[in-house]
Amino acid sequence: MGDLPTGTPLRIAILGGGIVGLSLAVALHMRGAPFTLYESAQRFSEIGAGIMMGQNALNVLRTLGLAEEYEQLARSSWREGGETGVFFQFRFGDGRDDGEPVGQLKMPSGKMSTHRAELLELLLRHVPPERVRFQKQLVGYAQLPGEALQLSFSDGTSQECDVLLGADGIKSTVRRLMYAGKESRQEPRWSGSYAYRALVPTDKVLAAVGQTITSTPIMWLERGRHLVNYLVAGGKYLNVVAIKTDYTQGRYPKWENHEWVEHNVDERELLSDFEGCGPQVKKIIDLVERPSRWALFDLPDLPYFVQGNVALIGDAAHAMMPHQGNGASQGIEDAHVLAHLLSHPKVTPDTVSSALKAYELVRKDRVQHIKELAYETGKLWELSTPVGDDVGMFAKAAGHNMDWVWGVDIDKQVQTAVSWFEMSLA
């Protein structure tokens, strides 16, 4: 295990202990690259409920030796009566065609989804606890003479490192500091969409809509709104996400509220937003109690992810809409590339900025294209593209979008990044 040369190891600091930060920590550890992970909270935790894993990220987990564990978790939620291998089955949510299937999208490994806490626990089993520092809120970083960085924390302490990797999410402190004086270029933007999220006990759903709907991951399509449902937590709960979008205000309407997430929302607001839906969807949302409601934001196309010895990763660099179920998967792709570069034998404090630039060259164009594609895919689910509700064209467009996202050659990404890094040293 390990590609690093003997001598003083590179001092790698990861800021943020979510799924992407921990994935990077696991990848570095498995390649023998020491790191310190700084987390602002008192302990690791993940907000939200279900999370989907794309084939692209599964391929990364396979290189880390974690795919079997993850697939066992995901498949523990599969139930008899569901469609095997289906990523999503499509049905109209307004009741037409009696709510019967009108198409489906398959992924080679089938539907891979878990509760976020389950994935977090899996990753934590592979992160040495002595590498983690809790209650460390970054407030600044500064370049020291030479190549080192000094990190300053809100508790008054400081720490030196050779490279800082910001995995601290859409509200990233690292990104804000990197873009100091250019705040408008990095501010998150509201999409015009918000999502109700809830977990519903499976036995209640079975009684309401039966085995097939409960056991099959379904995308219920309606104009200006859609609902997805799939099982998580070993099949104990149905994860329900109901999204509503106002396209009349343009691509980026102004967000008027201070908070992005509301908890314990009156379920009557969900019922009002989905008034007139078909009977199956109505039966599902009738079971939802006190959902959370999330305003859906993404980031503008950042002109750079890297500045000197500091890099952004995951949502800190390219937060996107959830409509392809690939936001975390893109962060895991980031981690895969970065771990290979930072464990390269020729990476030193003097050359690490070139390694980070190679990461940016490989990842930036792909992920920013996927970010825009995620928004367009949401319009597809909400029958708000020129395709509309033409079932044949819809299935073709959905398949094309997802095949491109899932079909990346993760080994080629690494080879390209390493080649660019090595050429920069010539």
PyMOL commands that set and color helices and strands:
alter all, ss='L'
color gray80, all
select helices_A, chain A and resi 19-30+55-63+67-75+96-99+116-124+129-131+173-178+183-185+202-209+211-215+233-235+247-249+267-273+279-286+315-318+327-342+352-381+391-406+410-425
alter helices_A, ss='H'
color red, helices_A
select strands_A, chain A and resi 12-15+35-38+50-52+86-92+101-106+113-115+132-133+138-143+149-153+158-161+163-166+189-201+218-222+225-232+237-245+261-262+292-298+306-307+310-312
alter strands_A, ss='S'
color yellow, strands_A
deselect
rebuild
show_as cartoon
